[in-house]
Amino acid sequence: KVENLNLLREAMHKALVEQGLFPREAQAMLDTWNAAYFQQPGTRIFFLVPQEWLDFHLPLKFSVPVDLVRVLVGRIDLVF
């Protein structure tokens, strides 16, 4: 079980970095979620929300130019 958890965290870390986060940012997100996402019993589905969806449904406007990376991870808890 611990091995599977480590593989999941590694895969999620890689995916977050591929989306544009710095490695330490990705690690911080995973650490923040540790208790709720990885230590509680249950079956979950995690997914990355496409940037196009974020830009359309959750637009951000700035008064100055910015270099912005937004990564939203969705989570679905399956109840049997």
C-alpha angles and dihedrals in degrees: 000000000000090000091053091048091052091049091050093049091048092050092047091047091052092048092050092050091047088055089058108271121132113249092250091050091052091048091050091053091050091047091051091053095044099104098039101036106031109023102045118085118250145079119279138180117212124195139170115241110229116252090234090059091049093049092049101041100029105030121180126205125195131192091221131038113273137182101227132181118186122186121183120188116200123208130198119189112209116216118199 
